[in-house]
Amino acid sequence: MIVIGELSMIGNAHVEFNAAFLQVCPFNDSKQITFFSEKKHAHAVRKKLNGGDLQVNYKPFYAPSVKGNAISRATAIVSKELIAVFVLLQVLNYSKKHKADHVYITSALPFTHWILKNVLLKWFKGISLFFVLHGELEHITHKPNAYYQLLLKALKINLPNFKYITLAQVCKANITSYFKLNPHHFIAIDHPYIYSLNNKKTVKPNSNLLLATVGVHNADFKNAHLIFDVASSLSLSNVKFKTIGKFEPDMLQYVNDSVDYSLSSDEMIPNDIFEQELAQVNYILMFYPHDAYQFMPSGVFFDAIKLEKPIIAIRNSFFEYYFKLLGNIGFLVDNLDEMKVLIGKLDRGEIDCYEEQLNHLHQAKETLSINNIKKQLSDQLS
């Protein structure tokens, strides 16, 4: 039996990852999966899998949304942590009772993470547990307060029955080097994603292009506000700009009429609408700073792979790793000025490699297929 606990995400957040991860985990497909998660999230994962061949036993629980003013958000985080610790105890007891082969935690907030390694796993020494690392480590460097320092303390605790799963070999290398951790306590797999391999795109001309930023937009970490700078500073005839996804409050001061931001709100966009809108885009723009995504993958990057959308991004170690692995899947630039020059060339039709980029993106879905990632994981568990 495989037991999976998603202790942090609610609703549609990380649905693509968790639905794919359920398919990756049971490297022996005859094994039963039990999945603990927030109620709406469980429903979304079930819908994403749409029955399929997996035998999934869903164990939903309630967790509050983290939104509103600072006091409301803090209260919700405290509630989520307390609920998560309680659910984590259920996960461990259930795993012990049913003699689970492996237990996976696909995300948890800092306090729950710390409690798991500092207390609970010392009570459940017979359980083999794997913990997936996402974006929480970025907070250690970007928000170095006492709450996020719990993550650093948890990382440094080594247990014989525990390993981390990082979502890319480059992320494992960056994490172990930056935090001075033993790489033997880490497994690296590519980010699981459910791809359709039979939807190769037709080639569109280098005119009337739509460039978009996608996903959760914020100015503090992702620099998503820069799309308004680029769009308003260029005089273009054949390129338009759009945002698709949730806006965090720090974005609102930057909006202008140079960009269509009608599909941005304070809520996550339903996945079917998200993919319908993304299907109309020609290039996905990413303004992340050079030190972004050192420790985690970009979910938007894999949305681009799924829907075969070439990427225009500022260079960082994560993008360099996958551009080297997958080939010409877009453009990497060193700074915003270079990006503006590139977009100007696209507007004038001076770049003609769109078909090549689409071909590489289509091939990338085979390289990053569920079966290949399942093998990556199973080879490291044996």
C-alpha positions as CSV (number, residue, x, y, z in Angstrom):
1,M,0.0,0.0,0.0
2,I,1.1,3.6,-0.8
3,V,-0.1,6.4,1.5
4,I,0.1,10.0,0.4
5,G,-0.6,13.1,2.5
6,E,-1.2,16.5,1.0
7,L,-1.2,18.7,4.2
8,S,-0.9,22.2,2.8
9,M,-2.7,22.8,-0.5
10,I,-6.4,23.4,-0.8
11,G,-8.8,23.7,-3.7
12,N,-7.2,23.8,-7.2
13,A,-3.7,24.6,-5.9
14,H,-1.1,21.9,-7.0
15,V,-3.9,19.7,-8.5
16,E,-1.8,19.1,-11.6
17,F,1.2,18.0,-9.6
18,N,-0.7,15.8,-7.1
19,A,-2.8,14.0,-9.8
20,A,0.4,13.2,-11.6
21,F,2.3,12.3,-8.4
22,L,-0.4,9.7,-7.6
23,Q,0.4,8.0,-10.9
24,V,4.2,8.2,-10.4
25,C,4.2,6.8,-6.8
26,P,2.9,3.3,-7.3
27,F,5.8,1.9,-9.3
28,N,4.0,-1.4,-8.9
29,D,0.6,-0.4,-10.3
30,S,-1.3,-3.2,-8.4
31,K,-0.8,-1.3,-5.2
32,Q,-3.6,0.6,-3.4
33,I,-3.2,4.3,-2.8
34,T,-4.7,6.2,0.1
35,F,-4.7,9.9,-0.4
36,F,-5.3,12.4,2.5
37,S,-6.0,16.0,1.4
38,E,-8.3,18.9,1.9
39,K,-11.8,18.2,0.7
40,K,-12.0,20.5,-2.3
41,H,-8.5,19.5,-3.3
42,A,-9.4,15.8,-3.2
43,H,-12.4,16.4,-5.4
44,A,-10.2,18.3,-7.9
45,V,-7.6,15.5,-8.0
46,R,-10.3,12.9,-8.5
47,K,-11.8,14.9,-11.3
48,K,-8.4,15.3,-12.9
49,L,-7.7,11.6,-12.8
50,N,-11.2,11.0,-14.1
51,G,-11.4,7.4,-12.8
52,G,-8.3,6.1,-14.6
53,D,-6.7,2.8,-13.6
54,L,-5.5,3.8,-10.1
55,Q,-7.2,2.4,-7.0
56,V,-7.4,5.6,-4.9
57,N,-8.9,5.7,-1.4
58,Y,-9.6,9.4,-0.7
59,K,-9.5,10.6,2.9
60,P,-10.6,14.3,2.8
61,F,-10.4,16.8,5.6
62,Y,-11.3,20.4,6.1
63,A,-8.7,23.3,6.0
64,P,-9.2,27.1,5.9
65,S,-8.1,29.3,3.0
66,V,-5.3,31.7,3.7
67,K,-6.6,35.1,2.5
68,G,-7.7,38.5,3.7
69,N,-5.8,41.0,5.8
70,A,-2.7,40.1,7.8
71,I,-4.6,39.1,10.9
72,S,-6.9,36.8,9.0
73,R,-4.1,35.2,7.1
74,A,-2.1,34.6,10.3
75,T,-5.1,33.1,12.0
76,A,-5.7,30.8,9.0
77,I,-2.1,29.7,8.9
78,V,-2.2,28.8,12.6
79,S,-5.4,26.8,12.0
80,K,-4.0,25.0,9.0
81,E,-0.9,24.1,10.9
82,L,-2.9,22.6,13.8
83,I,-5.2,20.7,11.4
84,A,-2.2,19.5,9.5
85,V,-0.4,18.1,12.5
86,F,-3.6,16.2,13.5
87,V,-4.0,14.8,10.0
88,L,-0.3,13.9,9.9
89,L,-0.9,11.8,13.0
90,Q,-3.8,10.1,11.2
91,V,-1.5,9.5,8.1
92,L,1.2,7.9,10.3
93,N,-1.2,5.8,12.3
94,Y,-3.0,4.6,9.2
95,S,0.3,3.8,7.5
96,K,1.4,1.8,10.5
97,K,-1.9,-0.1,10.9
98,H,-2.0,-1.0,7.2
99,K,1.8,-1.7,6.9
100,A,2.2,0.9,4.1
101,D,5.2,0.2,1.8
102,H,6.0,3.9,1.5
103,V,4.5,7.2,2.8
104,Y,4.7,10.4,0.9
105,I,4.0,13.9,2.1
106,T,3.5,16.1,-1.0
107,S,3.6,19.4,0.9
108,A,3.3,20.8,4.5
109,L,3.7,24.1,6.1
110,P,6.9,24.9,8.2
111,F,5.6,23.9,11.7
112,T,4.1,20.7,10.5
113,H,7.3,19.9,8.7
114,W,9.4,20.5,11.8
115,I,7.1,18.5,14.0
116,L,7.2,15.6,11.6
117,K,11.0,15.3,11.7
118,N,11.7,16.5,15.2
119,V,8.9,14.5,17.0
120,L,6.6,12.3,15.1
121,L,8.9,10.1,13.0
122,K,10.8,9.3,16.2
123,W,7.6,7.6,17.3
124,F,7.0,5.8,14.0
125,K,10.5,4.4,13.3
126,G,9.1,1.6,11.2
127,I,7.7,3.9,8.5
128,S,9.6,4.8,5.4
129,L,8.6,8.4,4.6
130,F,9.4,10.7,1.7
131,F,8.7,14.4,1.7
132,V,8.4,16.5,-1.5
133,L,10.0,19.9,-1.5
134,H,8.3,22.7,-3.5
135,G,8.6,26.4,-3.1
136,E,8.9,26.6,0.7
137,L,12.7,26.7,0.7
138,E,12.6,30.0,-1.2
139,H,11.1,31.6,1.9
140,I,14.2,30.8,3.9
141,T,16.2,33.1,1.7
142,H,13.4,35.7,0.8
143,K,11.5,35.8,4.2
144,P,14.1,34.8,6.8
145,N,11.8,35.1,9.9
146,A,11.5,32.7,12.8
147,Y,8.6,30.9,11.2
148,Y,10.5,30.0,8.0
149,Q,13.6,29.2,10.0
150,L,11.7,26.1,11.2
151,L,12.2,24.8,7.7
152,L,16.0,25.2,7.9
153,K,16.0,23.4,11.3
154,A,13.9,20.6,9.8
155,L,16.1,20.2,6.8
156,K,19.2,19.7,9.0
157,I,17.6,16.7,10.9
158,N,18.7,13.4,9.4
159,L,16.6,10.3,10.0
160,P,17.2,6.8,8.7
161,N,13.6,6.4,7.7
162,F,13.2,9.7,5.9
163,K,14.3,11.2,2.5
164,Y,13.4,14.4,0.6
165,I,12.2,14.4,-3.0
166,T,13.3,17.3,-5.1
167,L,11.7,18.1,-8.4
168,A,14.7,18.3,-10.7
169,Q,18.3,17.3,-10.4
170,V,19.4,20.9,-10.6
171,C,17.2,21.7,-7.6
172,K,18.8,18.9,-5.5
173,A,22.2,20.2,-6.4
174,N,21.3,23.7,-5.5
175,I,19.6,22.7,-2.2
176,T,22.3,20.5,-0.9
177,S,25.0,23.0,-1.9
178,Y,23.3,26.1,-0.6
179,F,22.2,24.7,2.8
180,K,25.2,22.3,3.1
181,L,23.1,19.1,3.3
182,N,24.0,15.5,2.7
183,P,22.8,14.6,-0.9
184,H,22.3,11.0,0.3
185,H,19.1,12.2,2.1
186,F,17.6,13.5,-1.2
187,I,16.0,11.9,-4.3
188,A,15.7,13.9,-7.5
189,I,12.9,13.3,-10.1
190,D,11.5,15.6,-12.8
191,H,8.3,17.3,-11.9
192,P,5.4,14.9,-12.7
193,Y,2.8,16.2,-15.0
194,I,0.0,14.5,-17.0
195,Y,0.7,15.2,-20.7
196,S,-1.3,14.3,-23.8
197,L,1.2,13.1,-26.3
198,N,-1.0,13.3,-29.4
199,N,-1.8,17.1,-29.6
200,K,1.1,18.3,-31.7
201,K,0.5,22.0,-32.5
202,T,0.2,23.5,-36.0
203,V,2.7,26.2,-36.8
204,K,1.6,29.8,-36.6
205,P,3.3,32.7,-38.4
206,N,5.4,35.2,-36.5
207,S,2.7,37.8,-36.6
208,N,-0.3,38.7,-34.5
209,L,1.4,37.1,-31.5
210,L,-0.1,36.9,-28.0
211,L,2.4,36.9,-25.2
212,A,1.2,36.2,-21.6
213,T,2.3,35.8,-18.1
214,V,0.6,32.8,-16.4
215,G,-0.2,31.5,-12.9
216,V,-0.1,33.3,-9.6
217,H,1.2,36.8,-10.2
218,N,3.2,38.8,-7.7
219,A,5.7,41.6,-7.9
220,D,7.8,40.6,-4.8
221,F,9.1,37.2,-6.0
222,K,8.1,36.6,-9.6
223,N,8.5,40.1,-11.0
224,A,5.2,39.5,-12.8
225,H,4.5,43.3,-12.8
226,L,7.2,43.8,-15.4
227,I,4.8,42.7,-18.2
228,F,3.1,46.1,-17.8
229,D,6.5,47.8,-18.1
230,V,7.4,45.9,-21.3
231,A,4.0,46.3,-22.9
232,S,3.8,50.1,-22.2
233,S,7.4,50.8,-23.3
234,L,7.3,49.2,-26.7
235,S,5.6,50.3,-29.8
236,L,4.4,47.1,-31.5
237,S,2.2,46.3,-34.4
238,N,1.8,42.5,-34.2
239,V,2.2,41.6,-30.5
240,K,-0.3,41.8,-27.7
241,F,0.0,41.1,-24.0
242,K,-2.2,39.3,-21.5
243,T,-2.1,38.0,-18.0
244,I,-3.8,34.7,-17.1
245,G,-4.0,33.9,-13.4
246,K,-4.4,35.1,-9.9
247,F,-3.2,38.6,-8.9
248,E,-1.7,39.1,-5.4
249,P,-2.2,42.6,-3.9
250,D,1.2,43.9,-4.7
251,M,0.4,43.7,-8.4
252,L,-2.4,46.2,-8.4
253,Q,-0.3,49.4,-8.4
254,Y,1.3,48.4,-11.7
255,V,-1.6,47.7,-14.0
256,N,-2.2,49.7,-17.1
257,D,-4.2,49.4,-20.4
258,S,-1.2,48.0,-22.4
259,V,-2.0,44.6,-21.0
260,D,-5.3,42.6,-21.0
261,Y,-5.6,41.5,-17.4
262,S,-9.3,40.7,-17.4
263,L,-8.7,37.1,-16.4
264,S,-6.8,38.0,-13.2
265,S,-8.5,37.9,-9.8
266,D,-7.9,37.1,-6.2
267,E,-8.9,33.5,-6.7
268,M,-7.3,30.6,-8.6
269,I,-8.8,30.3,-12.1
270,P,-10.5,26.9,-12.7
271,N,-8.2,24.6,-14.6
272,D,-10.4,24.1,-17.6
273,I,-10.7,27.9,-18.2
274,F,-7.0,28.3,-17.5
275,E,-6.1,25.8,-20.2
276,Q,-8.6,27.3,-22.7
277,E,-7.1,30.7,-22.3
278,L,-3.5,29.4,-22.4
279,A,-4.3,27.6,-25.6
280,Q,-4.6,31.0,-27.4
281,V,-1.1,32.1,-26.3
282,N,1.9,32.0,-28.6
283,Y,4.7,32.6,-26.0
284,I,4.7,32.5,-22.2
285,L,6.7,35.3,-20.5
286,M,8.6,34.7,-17.3
287,F,10.2,37.6,-15.5
288,Y,11.6,35.7,-12.5
289,P,14.9,37.1,-11.2
290,H,18.2,35.3,-11.7
291,D,18.1,33.6,-8.2
292,A,14.5,32.4,-8.5
293,Y,13.6,28.7,-8.7
294,Q,17.0,27.6,-7.3
295,F,15.3,25.1,-5.1
296,M,12.0,24.3,-6.8
297,P,10.6,24.0,-10.3
298,S,8.3,26.5,-11.9
299,G,4.8,25.0,-12.4
300,V,4.2,27.4,-15.2
301,F,7.2,25.9,-17.0
302,F,5.4,22.6,-17.1
303,D,2.1,24.2,-18.2
304,A,4.1,25.5,-21.2
305,I,5.4,22.0,-21.9
306,K,1.9,20.5,-21.6
307,L,0.3,23.0,-24.1
308,E,3.4,23.3,-26.2
309,K,4.0,27.0,-25.7
310,P,7.5,28.4,-26.2
311,I,8.9,30.3,-23.3
312,I,10.6,33.7,-23.1
313,A,12.4,34.0,-19.7
314,I,15.2,35.7,-17.8
315,R,18.0,33.2,-17.4
316,N,18.4,31.2,-14.2
317,S,19.8,27.8,-13.2
318,F,16.4,26.0,-13.5
319,F,15.7,27.3,-17.0
320,E,19.3,26.7,-18.2
321,Y,19.1,23.0,-16.9
322,Y,15.9,22.3,-18.9
323,F,16.7,24.2,-22.0
324,K,19.9,22.1,-22.1
325,L,18.0,18.9,-21.5
326,L,15.1,19.6,-23.9
327,G,16.6,21.8,-26.6
328,N,15.1,24.9,-28.3
329,I,11.9,25.4,-26.4
330,G,12.0,29.2,-26.4
331,F,14.4,32.0,-25.5
332,L,16.5,32.9,-22.5
333,V,17.6,36.4,-22.0
334,D,20.0,38.0,-19.4
335,N,17.8,41.0,-18.5
336,L,14.7,43.0,-19.3
337,D,16.4,45.1,-22.0
338,E,17.3,42.0,-23.9
339,M,13.8,40.7,-23.6
340,K,12.4,44.0,-25.1
341,V,14.8,43.7,-28.0
342,L,13.8,40.1,-28.6
343,I,10.1,41.0,-28.5
344,G,10.7,43.8,-31.0
345,K,12.3,41.2,-33.4
346,L,9.3,38.9,-33.0
347,D,7.0,41.8,-33.7
348,R,8.9,42.5,-37.0
349,G,9.0,38.9,-38.0
350,E,12.8,38.7,-37.8
351,I,12.9,35.4,-35.9
352,D,11.8,32.2,-37.6
353,C,12.2,29.2,-35.4
354,Y,8.6,28.7,-34.0
355,E,8.2,25.3,-35.7
356,E,11.4,24.0,-34.3
357,Q,10.4,25.2,-30.8
358,L,7.0,23.4,-31.1
359,N,8.7,20.2,-32.2
360,H,11.1,20.3,-29.2
361,L,8.2,21.0,-26.8
362,H,6.3,18.0,-28.3
363,Q,9.3,15.8,-27.8
364,A,9.8,17.1,-24.2
365,K,6.5,15.5,-23.2
366,E,7.9,12.1,-23.9
367,T,11.2,12.9,-22.1
368,L,9.1,14.0,-19.1
369,S,6.4,11.4,-19.3
370,I,4.8,9.7,-16.3
371,N,6.5,6.4,-17.2
372,N,9.9,7.9,-17.3
373,I,9.5,9.8,-14.0
374,K,8.0,6.7,-12.4
375,K,11.2,4.8,-13.4
376,Q,13.3,7.6,-12.0
377,L,11.6,7.3,-8.6
378,S,11.5,3.5,-8.5
379,D,15.2,3.2,-9.4
380,Q,16.0,5.3,-6.4
381,L,13.6,3.5,-4.0
382,S,15.0,0.0,-4.8
